[in-house]
Amino acid sequence: MALSFYPELVEAIPENYQGVEVCEVIDLWLKDHPEAAQECRTILKNWLISTRKKNASDIDFGGPGCSERIWFRVYGTKKIIEDLGSFSFLESSAIILSWLTPAQVHTLFKERSVDFSLAFKVEEGSARFRGSCYFDNGHLGVNFRRINDKLYTMEGLGIPQAISQRLNLRYEKQGLVLVTGITGSGKSTTLDAVIDMNNRDNAAHIVIIGHPIEYVHKSKQSLVRHREVGPDVQSFEAGAVEALRQDPDIIVVGEMRDARTIATVLEITDSGHKAFTTLHTSSAIDSIHRIVAEFPPEEQDRIRNRLADVLSVCMSQKLVPTIDGKLVLAKEILSVDPSVQAAIRNKNIGEIYQMMVEGKRTGMCTLEQDLKDLLRKGIITQQNAMNYANNKKRMQQLLSMG
């Protein structure tokens, strides 16, 4: 299926134009041809609706990498969706640009990438997606991540009561909570569940700083503010600093991407607030190392001591394929107590793994223990338990114990 206006679009682009120059022409051409822009938006909207019907988490298209096809990720597997047809690089670029605002287009052409949120109404209410647009060998490519409509409970995520209480403002008024994992591991879903629990249980003020904003929480018991990096605030760091002047009880920083943001988040929790944030790390121990390593050597002891003082819970997670072809959450949970604090301060980070092994009473577990439990329940295969373990040697030991 080709766009009806494709021949006209091709004619509008000078032969010697490349990369951003081509996209600038397409953007201007769409502004002069509103019917064509509407056709593009309708096609994209239909594709995004299709991700919901097929229960896909992501859609990718555009640029040489996609070979002019539309790709979905369904239960962890990325594949071409044949019935959506093929689209040239120019057509894909037009479809992408048709949904971007002038400010987003400006950022894309200047920075060569832009992250944004996209929402539209559907029969069930509204559909939300997180978009990431970028250049792929001189052509536009994009990924859209579908934002779940469903909010999970702590019980639904398998989080022990001892841990859910530490995540709840009712029981613990301050401290830093980390949710970590690789891209696509469900961090946002878990964080939204934690926010919703606090929103339902506490008369408080929750400030969420996201890039972009994904799930939009309606105020329940709590007043919930959403501030998107770009449209509402300059950066995660700026949003966190500004939040301190907005009478917050909980501050949610979508991601700690650099040393300045990390330092600001530590300052937030030092000042007596509860903070939630995410990191792209695969284990609790890696998370501690990553935070400290973001700073120059002469500052690392100070950061290590501050982290020991404020860190409350670190939950690292992965989505593991199940026997029935779906995905299940596997997690590692560190609940910080005086022993863990001492290990962090004294650079004995390696001791923390054994503390998690022995910490079931307080809700702790290692990823390997949780994978073993999923295997015991018949949810995942032994091969996937081994494949997704961080500590392969320890996983092998657990499997040999039966």
C-alpha positions in Angstrom: 0.0 0.0 0.0 1.6 3.3 -1.1 0.5 6.8 0.0 -1.9 8.3 -2.6 0.3 11.5 -2.9 3.6 9.7 -3.2 4.4 10.7 -6.8 3.8 14.4 -6.0 6.1 14.1 -2.9 8.9 12.5 -4.9 8.7 15.4 -7.4 9.0 18.0 -4.7 12.4 16.7 -3.5 15.5 18.0 -5.3 17.8 15.1 -6.5 20.8 16.4 -4.6 19.1 16.7 -1.2 20.0 14.2 1.5 19.3 13.5 5.2 17.9 16.4 7.1 17.4 18.5 3.9 15.0 15.9 2.5 13.1 15.8 5.8 12.9 19.6 5.8 11.3 19.5 2.4 8.8 16.8 3.4 7.8 18.8 6.5 7.2 21.9 4.5 5.3 19.9 1.8 3.0 18.4 4.4 2.2 21.8 5.8 1.1 22.9 2.3 -0.9 19.7 1.7 -3.1 19.1 4.8 -5.0 16.3 3.1 -1.7 14.3 2.7 -0.7 15.0 6.3 -4.1 13.7 7.4 -3.7 10.5 5.4 -0.3 10.0 7.0 -1.7 10.5 10.5 -4.6 8.1 9.8 -2.1 5.4 8.7 0.0 5.8 11.8 -3.0 5.8 14.0 -4.2 2.5 12.5 -0.8 1.0 13.0 -0.7 2.0 16.6 -4.2 0.6 17.2 -3.0 -2.6 15.6 -0.2 -2.9 18.3 -3.0 -2.9 20.9 -4.9 -5.6 19.1 -1.8 -7.8 18.7 -0.6 -7.0 22.2 2.6 -5.7 20.9 4.8 -3.6 23.1 6.6 -1.7 20.3 6.4 -0.7 16.7 9.4 0.2 14.5 9.5 1.5 11.0 11.4 3.8 8.7 15.1 3.9 7.7 17.2 1.3 6.0 17.3 -0.9 9.1 13.6 -1.7 8.7 13.8 -2.7 5.1 10.7 -0.7 4.2 8.6 -3.0 6.5 6.7 -2.5 9.7 8.1 -4.3 12.8 6.3 -5.2 16.0 7.7 -6.6 19.3 5.2 -9.2 20.5 6.0 -10.9 23.9 9.7 -10.0 23.5 10.1 -11.1 19.8 10.7 -8.5 17.1 9.1 -9.4 13.8 7.8 -8.1 10.5 4.0 -7.7 10.3 3.4 -8.8 6.7 -0.2 -7.6 6.4 0.8 -3.9 7.0 2.7 -3.9 3.7 5.8 -2.0 2.8 6.6 1.7 2.7 9.5 3.6 1.1 11.9 5.7 3.1 10.1 8.9 1.9 6.7 7.5 2.8 7.9 6.5 6.3 9.5 9.9 6.8 6.2 11.6 5.9 4.2 9.4 8.2 6.6 10.2 11.1 6.7 13.9 10.5 2.9 14.2 10.2 2.5 13.6 13.9 5.4 15.8 15.2 4.7 19.3 16.5 6.8 22.2 15.2 8.8 22.2 18.4 9.5 18.5 18.1 10.5 18.9 14.4 12.9 21.7 15.4 14.5 19.5 18.0 14.7 16.5 15.6 16.5 18.6 12.9 18.8 20.2 15.4 19.7 17.2 17.6 19.1 14.5 15.0 16.7 12.7 17.5 13.6 13.6 19.6 11.7 11.7 22.3 8.0 12.6 22.7 4.6 11.3 23.8 1.6 10.6 21.5 -2.0 10.1 22.6 -5.3 9.8 20.9 -8.8 8.7 21.8 -10.0 5.1 21.3 -13.3 3.3 22.2 -11.8 2.2 25.6 -10.7 5.7 26.4 -7.3 6.8 25.2 -4.2 5.2 23.8 -0.7 6.5 24.8 2.7 5.8 23.2 6.2 6.9 23.9 8.0 7.9 20.6 11.7 8.0 19.8 12.5 9.4 16.3 16.0 9.4 14.9 18.1 9.3 11.8 19.2 5.9 10.4 21.8 6.3 7.6 20.3 9.6 6.5 16.7 8.5 6.7 14.1 8.9 9.5 13.3 5.9 11.7 11.1 5.6 14.7 10.1 3.4 17.7 6.8 3.7 19.5 6.5 2.0 22.9 2.9 1.3 23.9 2.0 2.6 27.3 -0.1 0.0 29.2 -3.6 1.0 30.0 -3.6 -1.3 33.0 -2.1 -0.5 36.3 -0.8 -3.4 38.3 -1.0 -3.9 42.1 1.9 -4.8 44.3 0.4 -8.2 44.7 0.0 -8.6 40.9 3.7 -7.9 40.5 4.7 -10.3 43.2 6.2 -7.7 45.4 6.4 -8.9 49.1 4.4 -7.0 51.6 7.5 -6.0 53.6 8.8 -4.3 50.5 5.5 -2.7 49.3 5.3 -1.1 52.8 8.7 0.5 52.3 7.6 1.8 49.0 4.5 3.4 50.6 4.6 6.9 52.0 2.2 5.8 54.7 4.9 3.6 56.3 8.2 5.3 55.2 8.2 9.0 54.6 11.6 9.4 52.9 14.3 7.5 51.1 15.4 6.6 47.6 13.7 3.8 45.7 15.5 2.5 42.5 13.7 0.5 39.8 16.3 -0.9 37.4 16.6 -3.0 34.3 17.5 -2.9 30.7 15.3 -1.2 28.1 12.0 -3.1 27.8 12.2 -4.8 31.2 9.0 -3.2 32.5 10.5 -0.5 34.7 7.8 2.0 33.8 5.1 -0.5 34.5 6.5 -1.2 38.0 7.0 2.5 38.7 3.5 3.3 37.7 2.2 0.6 40.0 4.1 2.1 42.9 2.9 5.6 42.1 -0.7 4.3 41.9 -0.4 2.6 45.3 0.8 5.9 46.9 -1.9 7.9 45.0 -4.6 5.6 46.4 -3.3 5.3 50.0 -1.9 8.7 50.9 -3.2 12.3 51.1 0.0 13.7 49.5 1.6 15.6 46.6 3.3 13.5 43.9 5.5 15.3 41.3 6.4 13.2 38.3 9.2 14.3 35.9 9.3 12.2 32.7 10.9 12.3 29.3 8.4 11.9 27.9 5.4 11.4 30.2 4.1 7.9 29.7 1.1 6.8 31.9 -1.0 9.8 33.1 -2.1 9.3 36.7 -5.4 10.9 37.8 -5.3 12.5 41.2 -7.0 10.2 43.8 -6.1 10.6 47.4 -2.9 12.4 46.2 -2.5 15.5 44.1 -0.4 14.3 41.1 1.5 16.6 38.8 3.1 15.5 35.5 6.0 17.6 34.2 7.5 16.5 30.8 11.1 17.3 30.0 11.0 19.7 27.0 7.4 21.1 27.1 7.2 21.7 30.9 10.7 21.7 32.3 14.3 21.9 30.9 15.8 18.7 32.3 15.4 16.0 34.9 17.8 17.9 37.1 15.9 21.2 36.7 12.6 19.4 37.4 13.9 17.8 40.5 15.3 21.1 41.9 12.1 22.9 41.0 10.0 20.2 42.6 11.5 21.0 46.0 9.8 24.4 45.9 6.4 22.9 45.0 5.6 21.3 48.5 6.1 17.7 47.3 5.9 14.5 49.4 7.1 12.2 46.6 9.3 13.2 43.6 9.5 10.8 40.7 12.5 11.3 38.4 11.9 9.2 35.2 15.6 8.3 34.8 19.0 9.2 36.4 21.0 9.7 33.2 24.1 11.6 34.5 26.1 12.6 37.6 24.2 15.9 38.0 20.8 14.3 38.0 22.1 11.6 40.4 23.5 14.3 42.8 20.2 16.1 42.7 18.2 13.0 43.5 20.5 12.3 46.4 19.9 15.8 47.6 16.1 15.4 47.4 16.2 12.4 49.6 18.8 14.0 51.9 16.2 16.8 52.4 13.7 14.4 53.8 11.6 13.5 50.7 10.7 10.2 49.2 12.1 9.8 45.6 11.6 7.1 43.0 13.7 6.8 39.9 15.1 4.3 37.4 18.5 3.2 36.1 19.6 1.1 33.2 21.3 -1.6 35.2 20.7 -5.3 35.6 21.2 -5.9 39.3 21.2 -4.2 42.7 25.0 -4.4 43.0 25.5 -3.0 39.5 23.2 -0.1 40.4 25.4 0.9 43.4 28.6 0.6 41.3 27.0 2.6 38.5 25.9 5.5 40.7 29.3 5.8 42.4 31.2 5.4 39.1 29.4 8.4 37.6 31.5 10.7 39.8 35.2 11.4 39.7 37.4 9.4 42.1 37.8 12.3 44.6 34.0 12.5 45.0 33.2 8.8 45.2 33.6 8.3 49.0 31.2 11.2 49.6 28.6 9.8 47.1 29.0 6.3 48.5 28.2 7.6 52.1 25.2 9.7 50.9 23.9 6.7 48.9 24.2 4.5 52.0 22.3 7.1 54.0 19.3 7.5 51.6 18.9 4.3 49.6 15.8 2.4 50.8 14.9 -0.2 48.2 16.5 -1.3 44.9 14.5 -3.6 42.6 16.1 -4.9 39.4 14.0 -6.7 37.0 13.8 -8.6 33.7 10.9 -9.9 31.5 11.4 -13.6 30.9 9.6 -15.7 28.2 7.1 -18.1 29.7 6.3 -21.7 28.7 3.0 -20.4 27.1 4.8 -17.8 24.9 4.2 -14.7 27.0 6.4 -12.8 29.5 6.7 -12.9 33.2 8.4 -10.5 35.6 11.6 -11.8 37.3 13.0 -9.5 40.0 15.9 -9.0 42.4 15.1 -7.0 45.6 17.5 -5.3 47.9 16.0 -3.8 51.1 18.6 -1.5 52.7 19.2 -2.1 56.4 22.2 -1.2 58.7 24.2 -4.2 57.4 23.7 -3.1 53.8 24.5 0.5 54.7 27.8 -0.6 56.3 28.7 -2.7 53.2 28.1 0.3 50.9 30.1 2.7 53.1 33.0 0.2 53.5 33.2 -0.7 49.8 32.2 -4.2 50.6 29.6 -4.3 47.8 30.2 -7.9 47.1 28.8 -8.9 50.5 25.4 -7.5 49.5 24.5 -10.5 47.3 24.7 -12.9 50.2 22.6 -10.5 52.3 19.9 -10.7 49.6 20.2 -14.5 49.5 19.5 -14.6 53.3 17.0 -11.8 53.4 13.8 -13.5 52.5 12.2 -12.5 55.9 12.5 -8.8 55.0 11.3 -9.3 51.4 14.8 -9.6 49.7 15.7 -12.1 47.0 18.3 -12.5 44.3 17.3 -12.7 40.6 18.5 -16.3 40.7 16.2 -17.2 43.6 13.2 -15.6 41.8 14.0 -17.4 38.6 14.2 -20.7 40.5 10.8 -20.0 42.0 9.3 -19.3 38.6 10.8 -22.6 37.3 9.4 -24.5 40.3 5.9 -23.1 39.6 6.2 -24.3 36.0 6.0 -20.8 34.5 9.4 -20.7 32.7 11.8 -23.3 31.4 15.1 -24.3 32.9 16.9 -23.0 29.9 15.4 -19.6 30.3 16.1 -19.6 34.0 19.8 -20.0 33.1 19.7 -17.6 30.1 18.3 -14.7 32.2 20.3 -15.2 35.4 22.9 -12.6 36.2 25.0 -15.0 38.2 25.2 -18.2 36.0 27.3 -20.1 38.5 24.9 -19.4 41.3 21.9 -20.3 39.1 23.6 -23.6 38.2 24.0 -24.4 41.9 20.3 -23.6 42.6 19.2 -25.9 39.7 21.4 -28.7 40.9 19.8 -28.5 44.4 16.5 -29.5 42.8 
